[in-house]
């Protein structure tokens, strides 16, 4: 792992990012004390939805008034 000071990091940021993109890890230090690590980004997989497929609701869960209102909004005849 390479360590650079803040001034060098600001001066050569594009070069350092190219090295990180290639897989290298770089530590930025302030007065010789490490303050941050530049490491390649690892994307988390995207997960859509949080409920499993077994989740259901009863047919009358929302009552007749809601069914009538929804039907009216979409032009259904009751």
Buried (B, 14 or more C-beta within 10 A) or exposed (E): EEEBEEEBBEEEEEEBEEBBEEEBEBBBBEEEEEEEEBEEEEEEEEEEEEEEEEEEEEEEEEEEEEBEEEEEEEEEEE
